[in-house]
């Protein structure tokens, strides 16, 4: 045997060994007509009954295909997986078929979470995630506080992909108090999706084409700090957030304590539509570069956008090509108009950091009290604002004036 033939033979043997030891992703199947008994969920003809059983049977990188129907179980995902529901690829507000619905398996209004994700590279696509178990009766129509919790507090996890889902039916009330504190504006006892990092940071996430709805059981009452939110980013969490809709929620998007590791780090949210919320976007803490592009906020109870700053970090917020209309339009009581119900409010209470705001090519109109408010504590660094190429009209109410620390643009 020639040297060349020996080399070819060795290469062939090596290739066979590599192929035999490679991990090949497998599809697992779940249906409401399935059975978990002695079942690895690998056959579409004999699917498993529960999603959690399929998760437990799966290997990293597997795909779990969940048929239309209702699954009443709390899920824990600790490996890299793709979960696809019956409406995978169809936007939450699109024309969808029969839903794949995940509901909590039991009632827990203290710390109940429907889906907990504690692994990198997890994708959830095409589901309805509801906080209401429709077969449990009781005083409350809700059975969990949070829809999906991506928990990167113990490790620098990345790559959470959440697309084409509906997240709905979560309350504001929390009988035990705060579960997730957001400095400066109260607590979040409930939320549709929470992405939480740590000092190590968490990034590479995608939240796109989802519909967050009916979150906060008092969506039309007066403004209060402890709201239920659609989407929350906490503690150094970054994500690509685009093309999401928020309807009848306490707050649309909340961002807290998201510092930038370098001058180029930025959080960009694009093409969000928010209606009938108490506040559209609220951000606080951290040295964040935050851009909101092509955002539409209609008839928020209190604020369209609220920035709250009380630390020594510098913050840049850029709002462009966006519309905020009708803040405070549902409130009959005028007594609180001096401080609340602005289309856009940037508030700086303490700390040495500067909050820089730029508003370009926006329409801010028909807001009950003010169009734009910059409020700074004079003893500390005040807000720095620039407004360009924007339309501000129909704001203010009965000639109400602002307080001494407020710059008002009507």
C-alpha positions in Angstrom: 0.0 0.0 0.0 1.4 3.3 -1.0 1.9 6.2 1.4 -0.9 8.2 -0.3 -3.4 5.3 0.1 -2.4 5.0 3.8 -3.1 8.7 4.3 -6.5 8.5 2.5 -7.5 5.5 4.7 -6.5 7.2 7.9 -8.5 10.3 6.9 -11.6 8.2 6.1 -11.4 6.4 9.4 -11.0 9.8 11.2 -14.0 11.3 9.4 -16.2 8.3 10.3 -15.2 8.7 14.0 -16.0 12.4 14.0 -19.4 11.8 12.4 -20.2 9.1 14.9 -19.4 11.2 17.9 -21.0 14.4 16.7 -24.1 15.6 18.5 -27.0 15.7 16.0 -29.9 17.9 16.9 -33.1 15.9 17.1 -36.8 17.0 16.9 -39.1 16.2 19.8 -42.8 16.3 19.6 -45.6 17.2 22.1 -49.4 17.1 21.7 -52.4 17.2 24.0 -53.2 13.6 22.8 -49.7 12.4 23.7 -48.3 10.1 26.4 -45.1 10.7 28.5 -44.8 7.0 29.6 -41.5 5.5 28.4 -41.5 8.1 25.6 -38.5 10.1 24.4 -40.8 12.3 22.3 -38.7 11.6 19.1 -41.7 10.4 16.9 -44.4 12.7 15.6 -46.7 9.7 15.6 -46.3 9.1 19.3 -45.8 12.5 20.8 -45.3 13.3 24.5 -48.1 14.8 26.6 -46.2 17.5 28.5 -43.7 20.1 27.4 -41.5 19.7 30.5 -41.1 16.0 29.8 -39.9 16.8 26.3 -37.5 19.3 27.7 -36.1 16.7 30.1 -35.7 14.1 27.3 -34.1 16.5 24.9 -30.4 17.1 24.4 -28.8 20.4 23.9 -29.6 22.0 20.5 -32.8 19.9 20.0 -36.0 21.4 18.7 -39.3 20.7 20.6 -42.4 21.1 18.4 -45.5 21.7 20.5 -48.9 21.2 18.7 -51.8 23.5 19.1 -53.7 23.1 22.4 -53.4 24.1 26.1 -50.6 22.9 28.3 -51.0 23.7 32.0 -47.5 23.5 33.4 -44.6 25.6 34.7 -41.5 25.1 32.5 -37.9 25.1 33.5 -35.4 25.2 30.6 -31.7 24.6 31.6 -30.2 23.6 28.2 -30.0 25.2 24.8 -33.2 24.4 23.0 -35.7 25.7 20.4 -39.3 25.5 21.3 -41.8 26.1 18.5 -45.5 26.5 18.8 -48.3 26.2 16.3 -47.8 29.8 15.2 -44.1 29.8 14.8 -43.1 32.5 12.2 -46.4 34.4 12.6 -46.3 37.8 14.4 -48.2 38.0 17.6 -50.6 40.5 16.0 -50.7 38.6 12.7 -53.3 36.2 11.3 -52.7 33.2 13.5 -54.2 29.7 13.6 -55.2 27.7 16.7 -52.8 28.6 19.5 -50.3 26.6 21.5 -51.0 28.0 24.9 -48.8 27.6 28.0 -50.6 28.3 31.3 -49.3 28.0 34.9 -49.9 24.5 36.4 -51.0 26.0 39.7 -51.8 29.3 41.4 -48.8 31.3 42.8 -49.4 35.0 43.0 -46.3 35.5 45.2 -43.5 34.4 42.8 -45.2 32.4 40.1 -43.4 32.1 36.7 -44.8 30.3 33.8 -41.5 29.7 31.9 -38.0 30.0 33.5 -35.0 30.1 31.2 -31.6 29.5 32.7 -29.5 28.6 29.7 -27.9 30.3 26.7 -29.3 29.9 23.2 -32.9 29.3 24.0 -35.5 30.2 21.4 -39.3 30.4 22.0 -41.4 31.0 18.9 -45.1 30.9 18.1 -46.8 30.4 21.6 -49.4 32.1 23.7 -48.1 32.4 27.3 -50.9 33.2 29.7 -51.0 33.8 33.4 -54.5 32.5 33.7 -55.1 28.8 34.2 -58.6 28.5 32.8 -59.6 25.4 34.8 -58.7 26.9 38.2 -61.5 28.8 39.8 -61.1 31.3 42.6 -61.3 34.9 43.6 -58.6 35.9 41.1 -58.6 35.2 37.4 -54.8 35.1 37.5 -52.5 32.3 38.6 -48.9 33.6 38.0 -47.0 36.9 38.2 -44.5 36.5 35.3 -44.7 34.9 31.9 -41.1 34.3 31.0 -38.1 35.0 33.2 -34.6 34.8 31.6 -32.3 34.4 34.6 -28.7 35.3 33.9 -27.9 36.4 37.5 -25.6 33.5 38.2 -23.9 33.2 34.7 -23.2 35.4 31.7 -25.9 33.7 29.5 -26.6 34.9 26.0 -28.8 34.3 23.0 -32.3 34.3 24.3 -34.6 34.5 21.2 -38.3 35.4 21.9 -40.3 35.9 18.7 -43.9 35.7 17.4 -45.5 35.1 20.7 -48.6 36.5 22.6 -48.0 37.2 26.3 -51.2 38.0 28.3 -53.2 37.9 31.5 -50.9 38.9 34.3 -51.9 41.0 37.3 -50.3 43.9 39.1 -51.1 42.7 42.6 -48.4 41.0 44.7 -49.5 40.0 48.2 -45.9 39.6 49.4 -44.4 42.8 48.0 -41.7 43.3 45.5 -40.2 40.6 43.4 -38.1 42.8 41.1 -37.1 46.2 42.3 -36.5 49.0 39.8 -34.7 51.9 41.5 -36.6 55.1 41.6 -40.0 54.1 40.4 -41.3 51.4 42.6 -41.4 47.7 42.0 -42.5 45.3 39.3 -44.6 42.6 40.9 -45.6 41.2 37.5 -44.3 41.3 33.9 -44.8 39.5 30.6 -41.1 38.9 30.0 -38.1 39.7 32.3 -34.6 39.5 31.0 -32.2 39.9 34.0 -28.5 40.0 34.0 -25.8 40.6 36.6 -22.5 42.3 36.9 -21.3 39.9 34.2 -23.9 41.2 31.8 -26.2 39.4 29.4 -26.6 40.2 25.7 -27.3 38.8 22.3 -31.0 38.6 22.9 -33.9 39.2 20.5 -37.4 40.2 21.4 -39.4 40.7 18.1 -42.9 40.5 16.7 -44.6 39.8 20.0 -47.9 41.1 21.4 -48.0 41.9 25.1 -51.5 42.5 26.3 -53.7 42.6 29.4 -50.9 42.9 31.9 -51.9 44.8 35.1 -55.4 44.1 36.4 -56.1 47.8 36.8 -55.0 49.2 33.4 -57.2 52.3 33.4 -56.8 53.5 36.9 -54.7 56.4 38.1 -50.9 56.2 37.8 -49.1 54.1 40.5 -45.4 53.1 40.7 -45.9 49.4 41.1 -47.1 48.5 37.7 -47.3 45.3 35.7 -45.1 45.6 32.6 -44.9 43.9 29.2 -41.1 43.7 28.9 -38.4 44.4 31.5 -34.6 44.6 31.2 -32.8 44.5 34.5 -29.1 44.6 35.6 -26.9 44.8 32.5 -29.3 43.2 30.1 -29.2 44.1 26.4 -31.6 43.0 23.7 -32.6 43.7 20.1 -36.2 44.9 20.7 -38.3 45.6 17.6 -41.8 45.3 16.1 -43.6 44.5 19.4 -47.1 45.7 20.3 -48.2 46.5 23.9 -52.0 46.9 24.7 -53.7 47.4 28.0 -50.5 47.0 30.1 -49.4 48.9 33.2 -46.2 49.8 31.4 -44.8 48.8 28.0 -41.0 48.6 28.4 -39.0 49.1 31.6 -35.2 49.4 31.7 -33.3 49.6 34.9 -29.6 49.6 35.8 -28.2 48.8 32.3 -24.7 50.2 32.2 -22.6 50.4 29.1 -19.3 48.6 29.1 -17.8 50.9 26.5 -18.8 54.2 24.9 -20.2 52.4 21.9 -22.6 50.1 23.8 -26.2 51.1 23.1 -29.7 49.8 23.6 -32.0 50.3 20.5 -35.7 49.7 20.4 -37.5 50.1 17.1 -41.1 50.1 15.8 -42.9 49.6 19.0 -46.7 50.4 19.3 -48.2 51.0 22.7 -51.8 51.8 23.5 -53.8 52.2 26.7 -50.8 51.8 29.0 -50.0 53.8 32.2 -46.6 54.5 30.9 -45.1 53.5 27.6 -41.3 53.4 28.3 -39.7 54.0 31.6 -35.9 53.9 32.2 -33.8 54.4 35.3 -30.2 53.8 36.4 -27.0 52.9 34.7 -24.9 54.7 32.1 -27.0 53.6 29.2 -27.0 54.8 25.6 -30.7 54.3 24.8 -32.3 55.0 21.4 -36.0 54.7 20.7 -36.7 54.8 17.0 -40.2 54.8 15.4 -42.1 54.3 18.6 -45.9 55.1 18.7 -47.4 55.7 22.2 -51.2 56.4 22.2 -53.2 57.6 25.3 -51.0 56.5 28.2 -52.6 57.2 31.5 -49.5 59.1 32.9 -46.4 59.3 30.7 -45.4 58.4 27.2 -41.7 58.2 28.1 -40.4 58.7 31.6 -36.6 58.8 32.4 -35.7 58.8 36.1 -32.1 59.5 37.1 -30.6 59.4 40.6 -27.0 58.2 40.3 -23.6 59.4 39.2 -23.6 57.8 35.8 -24.1 59.7 32.5 -27.0 58.7 30.4 -27.9 59.5 26.8 -31.5 59.0 25.5 -32.4 59.6 21.9 -36.0 59.6 20.7 -36.5 59.9 16.9 -39.2 59.5 14.3 -41.8 58.8 17.1 -45.2 59.9 18.2 -46.6 60.4 21.7 -50.2 61.5 22.0 -52.9 61.8 24.7 -51.0 61.3 28.0 -53.4 61.8 30.9 -56.4 62.1 28.6 -58.4 59.6 30.7 -57.8 61.4 34.0 -60.7 63.5 35.4 -58.8 64.9 38.5 -56.7 68.0 37.8 -54.9 68.0 41.1 -52.0 65.9 40.1 -51.3 67.7 36.7 -48.4 69.7 38.1 -46.2 66.6 38.3 -47.6 63.9 36.1 -49.1 63.3 32.7 -46.4 64.5 30.3 -45.8 63.1 26.9 -42.1 63.0 27.6 -40.6 63.5 31.1 -36.8 63.4 32.0 -36.3 63.7 35.7 -33.0 64.1 37.5 -33.2 64.0 41.3 -29.7 63.4 42.6 -26.2 62.2 41.8 -23.5 63.8 39.8 -24.3 62.2 36.4 -25.8 64.1 33.5 -28.9 63.0 31.7 -28.6 64.0 28.0 -31.8 63.9 26.0 -32.2 64.4 22.2 -35.6 64.5 20.5 -35.6 64.5 16.7 -38.4 64.4 14.1 -41.1 63.5 16.6 -44.8 64.5 17.1 -45.7 65.1 20.7 -49.3 66.3 20.9 -52.5 66.5 22.9 -50.9 65.5 26.1 -53.0 66.5 29.1 -50.4 68.5 31.1 -47.2 69.0 29.2 -45.6 67.9 25.9 -42.0 67.6 27.3 -40.8 68.1 30.8 -37.1 68.4 31.9 -37.0 68.3 35.7 -33.6 68.6 37.5 -32.5 69.1 41.0 -30.4 72.3 40.7 -28.0 71.2 43.4 -27.0 68.3 41.2 -26.5 67.9 37.5 -29.7 68.9 35.6 -30.9 67.5 32.3 -29.5 68.6 29.0 -32.0 68.5 26.2 -32.1 69.2 22.5 -35.3 69.2 20.4 -35.1 69.3 16.7 -37.5 69.1 13.7 -40.4 68.1 16.0 -44.0 69.0 16.2 -45.4 70.0 19.7 -49.0 71.1 19.8 -52.2 70.8 21.8 -50.3 70.0 25.0 -51.1 71.5 28.5 -54.4 71.6 30.3 -56.4 74.7 31.4 -53.2 76.8 31.5 -51.7 74.7 34.3 -48.1 75.8 34.9 -45.1 73.7 35.9 -43.1 73.9 39.1 -39.9 75.9 39.6 -37.6 73.1 38.6 -39.3 72.3 35.4 -38.7 73.4 31.8 -42.0 73.0 29.9 -42.4 72.9 26.1 -46.0 73.0 25.0 
